[in-house]
């Protein structure tokens, strides 16, 4: 699991600006939902610009879907977890 987190860290433009990557990799970065959030925070903190709100729709929708799935799985298996603990 640590390897996946480390790999994801370097695939997210946190310690480097996204514009140093080739164009084809920049478009591939659009799949990473954390990339849009990091880019918005960098724009606010470094450049003093408001984020492009439309770029945050994909992470928002993905978050809602994953939270809904997590709540459903928790409710379905909450009785089993009591037995395991």
Backbone as a printed PyTorch tensor [residue, N CA C, xyz], in Angstrom:
tensor([[[  0.8220,  -1.1980,   0.0000],
         [  0.0000,   0.0000,   0.0000],
         [  0.8670,   1.2630,   0.0000]],

        [[  1.9860,   1.2450,   0.7320],
         [  2.8870,   2.3950,   0.7610],
         [  3.4450,   2.7020,  -0.6190]],

        [[  3.6800,   1.6630,  -1.3890],
         [  4.2090,   1.8600,  -2.7340],
         [  3.1930,   2.5870,  -3.6180]],

        [[  1.9190,   2.2520,  -3.4620],
         [  0.8700,   2.9050,  -4.2420],
         [  0.7690,   4.3780,  -3.8660]],

        [[  0.8210,   4.6780,  -2.5730],
         [  0.7470,   6.0620,  -2.1120],
         [  1.9430,   6.8640,  -2.6190]],

        [[  3.1290,   6.2850,  -2.5740],
         [  4.3220,   6.9710,  -3.0690],
         [  4.2180,   7.2210,  -4.5650]],

        [[  3.7600,   6.2300,  -5.3030],
         [  3.5900,   6.3730,  -6.7490],
         [  2.5790,   7.4720,  -7.0580]],

        [[  1.4570,   7.4920,  -6.3230],
         [  0.4220,   8.4950,  -6.5290],
         [  0.9480,   9.9000,  -6.1850]],

        [[  1.7900,   9.9970,  -5.1460],
         [  2.3790,  11.2830,  -4.7670],
         [  3.1630,  11.8690,  -5.9330]],

        [[  3.9790,  11.0450,  -6.5800],
         [  4.8050,  11.5600,  -7.6750],
         [  4.0100,  11.7550,  -8.9570]],

        [[  2.8360,  11.1480,  -9.0740],
         [  1.9710,  11.3930, -10.2210],
         [  1.1100,  12.6410, -10.0350]],

        [[  1.0970,  13.1750,  -8.8350],
         [  0.3620,  14.4010,  -8.5540],
         [  1.3530,  15.5550,  -8.5310]],

        [[  1.0840,  16.6180,  -9.2760],
         [  2.0500,  17.7310,  -9.3340],
         [  2.0620,  18.5560,  -8.0560]],

        [[  2.6700,  17.9960,  -7.0160],
         [  2.7580,  18.6860,  -5.7290],
         [  4.0870,  19.4230,  -5.6310]],

        [[  5.1720,  18.7510,  -5.9140],
         [  6.5020,  19.3490,  -5.7570],
         [  7.0610,  19.8840,  -7.0730]],

        [[  6.2640,  19.8200,  -8.1240],
         [  6.6880,  20.3600,  -9.4140],
         [  5.4710,  20.9690, -10.1080]],

        [[  5.6910,  21.9940, -10.9260],
         [  4.5610,  22.5630, -11.6720],
         [  4.1740,  21.6540, -12.8380]],

        [[  2.8980,  21.5980, -13.1130],
         [  2.4140,  20.6900, -14.1600],
         [  2.8940,  21.1170, -15.5440]],

        [[  3.2190,  22.3970, -15.7160],
         [  3.6150,  22.8680, -17.0510],
         [  5.0140,  22.4200, -17.4730]],

        [[  5.7710,  21.7610, -16.5860],
         [  7.0780,  21.2370, -17.0040],
         [  6.9490,  19.8760, -17.6710]],

        [[  5.7650,  19.2820, -17.6120],
         [  5.5320,  17.9800, -18.2330],
         [  5.1830,  18.1440, -19.7030]],

        [[  5.4560,  17.1270, -20.5110],
         [  5.0190,  17.1720, -21.9070],
         [  3.4910,  17.2450, -22.0030]],

        [[  2.9870,  17.7520, -23.1140],
         [  1.5380,  17.9500, -23.3000],
         [  0.7440,  16.6680, -23.1050]],

        [[  1.2420,  15.5490, -23.6170],
         [  0.4880,  14.2950, -23.5030],
         [  0.3750,  13.8290, -22.0500]],

        [[  1.3940,  14.1060, -21.2430],
         [  1.3220,  13.7520, -19.8240],
         [  0.4370,  14.7230, -19.0460]],

        [[  0.3900,  15.9760, -19.4720],
         [ -0.4820,  16.9400, -18.8130],
         [ -1.9450,  16.5450, -18.9900]],

        [[ -2.3070,  16.0680, -20.1680],
         [ -3.6920,  15.6390, -20.3770],
         [ -3.9830,  14.3560, -19.5970]],

        [[ -2.9780,  13.5120, -19.4090],
         [ -3.1460,  12.3040, -18.6170],
         [ -3.3320,  12.6370, -17.1280]],

        [[ -2.7400,  13.7330, -16.6960],
         [ -2.8780,  14.1650, -15.2960],
         [ -4.3120,  14.5720, -14.9730]],

        [[ -5.1020,  14.8730, -15.9790],
         [ -6.4950,  15.2680, -15.7410],
         [ -7.3000,  14.1290, -15.1360]],

        [[ -6.8420,  12.8980, -15.2620],
         [ -7.5290,  11.7410, -14.6780],
         [ -7.3660,  11.7230, -13.1630]],

        [[ -6.2600,  12.2360, -12.6730],
         [ -5.9570,  12.2300, -11.2420],
         [ -6.8180,  13.2790, -10.5370]],

        [[ -7.7790,  12.8700,  -9.6990],
         [ -8.6450,  13.8510,  -9.0480],
         [ -7.9090,  14.7330,  -8.0380]],

        [[ -6.8370,  14.2410,  -7.4640],
         [ -6.0790,  15.0270,  -6.4950],
         [ -5.3070,  16.1420,  -7.2150]],

        [[ -4.9570,  15.9070,  -8.4570],
         [ -4.2270,  16.9160,  -9.2320],
         [ -4.9940,  18.2140,  -9.3700]],

        [[ -6.3010,  18.1310,  -9.6110],
         [ -7.1170,  19.3450,  -9.7380],
         [ -7.1850,  20.0960,  -8.4160]],

        [[ -7.2680,  19.3700,  -7.3210],
         [ -7.3290,  20.0130,  -6.0070],
         [ -6.0030,  20.6930,  -5.6860]],

        [[ -4.8970,  20.0120,  -5.9620],
         [ -3.5660,  20.5770,  -5.7120],
         [ -3.3410,  21.8020,  -6.5910]],

        [[ -3.7430,  21.7240,  -7.8600],
         [ -3.5820,  22.8620,  -8.7650],
         [ -4.3930,  24.0630,  -8.2790]],

        [[ -5.5920,  23.8070,  -7.7620],
         [ -6.4070,  24.9030,  -7.2270],
         [ -5.7420,  25.5270,  -6.0080]],

        [[ -5.1950,  24.6950,  -5.1160],
         [ -4.5260,  25.2230,  -3.9220],
         [ -3.2520,  25.9780,  -4.2910]],

        [[ -2.4980,  25.4760,  -5.2650],
         [ -1.3020,  26.1840,  -5.7000],
         [ -1.6590,  27.5340,  -6.3100]],

        [[ -2.7390,  27.5700,  -7.0650],
         [ -3.1710,  28.8330,  -7.6470],
         [ -3.5450,  29.8480,  -6.5850]],

        [[ -4.2120,  29.3850,  -5.5410],
         [ -4.6180,  30.2870,  -4.4570],
         [ -3.4070,  30.7540,  -3.6570]],

        [[ -2.5690,  29.8020,  -3.2280],
         [ -1.4730,  30.1280,  -2.3110],
         [ -0.2650,  30.7500,  -2.9940]],

        [[  0.0650,  30.3060,  -4.1980],
         [  1.2820,  30.7800,  -4.8560],
         [  1.0030,  31.9850,  -5.7570]],

        [[ -0.0730,  31.8830,  -6.5470],
         [ -0.3330,  32.9370,  -7.5350],
         [ -1.4020,  33.9260,  -7.0790]],

        [[ -2.1340,  33.5990,  -6.0210],
         [ -3.1760,  34.4800,  -5.5410],
         [ -4.3940,  34.5370,  -6.4420]],

        [[ -4.6550,  33.4550,  -7.1780],
         [ -5.7690,  33.4030,  -8.1170],
         [ -6.8690,  32.4940,  -7.6110]],

        [[ -8.1030,  32.8310,  -7.9450],
         [ -9.2200,  31.9420,  -7.6390],
         [ -9.1310,  30.7130,  -8.5320]],

        [[ -9.5240,  29.5640,  -8.0230],
         [ -9.4670,  28.3550,  -8.8580],
         [-10.5530,  28.3730,  -9.9270]],

        [[-10.3170,  27.6100, -10.9720],
         [-11.3470,  27.3840, -11.9860],
         [-12.3100,  26.3650, -11.3900]],

        [[-13.4730,  26.8190, -10.9730],
         [-14.4100,  25.9560, -10.2550],
         [-14.8300,  24.7600, -11.0960]],

        [[-14.8500,  24.9110, -12.3970],
         [-15.2430,  23.7880, -13.2570],
         [-14.2290,  22.6480, -13.1870]],

        [[-12.9750,  22.9500, -12.8550],
         [-11.9620,  21.8990, -12.7490],
         [-12.1510,  21.0550, -11.4890]],

        [[-12.9520,  21.5340, -10.5440],
         [-13.1630,  20.8110,  -9.2890],
         [-14.4260,  19.9670,  -9.3030]],

        [[-15.1580,  19.9660, -10.4070],
         [-16.3900,  19.1700, -10.4900],
         [-16.0750,  17.6810, -10.4780]],

        [[-15.0820,  17.2560, -11.2570],
         [-14.7090,  15.8370, -11.3090],
         [-14.3140,  15.3010,  -9.9320]],

        [[-13.4200,  15.9720,  -9.1750],
         [-13.1140,  15.4610,  -7.8300],
         [-14.3330,  15.4590,  -6.9010]],

        [[-15.2110,  16.4510,  -7.0370],
         [-16.4000,  16.5120,  -6.2010],
         [-17.3320,  15.3380,  -6.4850]],

        [[-17.5790,  15.0610,  -7.7520],
         [-18.4600,  13.9470,  -8.1200],
         [-17.8550,  12.6220,  -7.6690]],

        [[-16.5600,  12.4450,  -7.8880],
         [-15.8890,  11.2140,  -7.4680],
         [-15.9510,  11.0560,  -5.9490]],

        [[-15.7870,  12.1490,  -5.2070],
         [-15.8730,  12.0970,  -3.7500],
         [-17.2600,  11.6830,  -3.2970]],

        [[-18.2870,  12.2460,  -3.9080],
         [-19.6620,  11.8980,  -3.5450],
         [-19.9370,  10.4270,  -3.8270]],

        [[-19.4900,   9.9500,  -4.9720],
         [-19.7050,   8.5410,  -5.3330],
         [-18.9930,   7.6180,  -4.3490]],

        [[-17.7290,   7.9040,  -4.0410],
         [-16.9650,   7.0360,  -3.1430],
         [-17.4930,   7.0940,  -1.7110]],

        [[-17.9240,   8.2630,  -1.2610],
         [-18.5030,   8.3540,   0.0920],
         [-19.8190,   7.5950,   0.1720]],

        [[-20.6490,   7.7050,  -0.8600],
         [-21.9080,   6.9630,  -0.8930],
         [-21.6440,   5.4620,  -0.8760]],

        [[-20.6910,   5.0150,  -1.6670],
         [-20.3240,   3.6040,  -1.6910],
         [-19.7970,   3.1600,  -0.3300]],

        [[-18.9690,   3.9830,   0.3060],
         [-18.4210,   3.6440,   1.6210],
         [-19.5000,   3.5350,   2.6890]],

        [[-20.4700,   4.4550,   2.6680],
         [-21.5540,   4.4000,   3.6500],
         [-22.4040,   3.1580,   3.4320]],

        [[-22.6890,   2.8400,   2.1770],
         [-23.4810,   1.6330,   1.8970],
         [-22.7580,   0.3700,   2.3450]],

        [[-21.4690,   0.2830,   2.0560],
         [-20.7030,  -0.8880,   2.4870],
         [-20.6350,  -0.9690,   4.0040]],

        [[-20.4680,   0.1740,   4.6700],
         [-20.4170,   0.1860,   6.1270],
         [-21.7390,  -0.2930,   6.7120]],

        [[-22.8390,   0.2220,   6.1920],
         [-24.1480,  -0.1770,   6.7240],
         [-24.4250,  -1.6490,   6.4800]],

        [[-23.9870,  -2.1540,   5.3440],
         [-24.2260,  -3.5540,   5.0170],
         [-23.4100,  -4.4810,   5.9150]],

        [[-22.1930,  -4.0730,   6.2720],
         [-21.2920,  -4.9610,   7.0110],
         [-21.0520,  -4.5260,   8.4520]],

        [[-21.8110,  -3.5510,   8.9640],
         [-21.5560,  -3.0740,  10.3120],
         [-21.8290,  -4.1540,  11.3560]],

        [[-22.8140,  -5.0070,  11.1250],
         [-23.0780,  -6.1030,  12.0630],
         [-21.9380,  -7.1000,  12.1040]],

        [[-21.3240,  -7.3610,  10.9680],
         [-20.1880,  -8.2860,  10.9010],
         [-18.9540,  -7.7070,  11.5980]],

        [[-18.8040,  -6.3870,  11.5500],
         [-17.6290,  -5.7750,  12.1570],
         [-17.6470,  -5.8940,  13.6730]],

        [[-18.8190,  -5.8530,  14.2600],
         [-18.9310,  -6.0190,  15.7040],
         [-18.4380,  -7.3950,  16.1090]],

        [[-18.7720,  -8.4130,  15.3240],
         [-18.3020,  -9.7630,  15.6150],
         [-16.7880,  -9.8790,  15.4770]],

        [[-16.2190,  -9.1940,  14.5060],
         [-14.7780,  -9.2660,  14.2680],
         [-13.9850,  -8.5180,  15.3300]],

        [[-14.5220,  -7.4480,  15.8290],
         [-13.7890,  -6.6570,  16.8330],
         [-13.8470,  -7.3470,  18.1680]]])
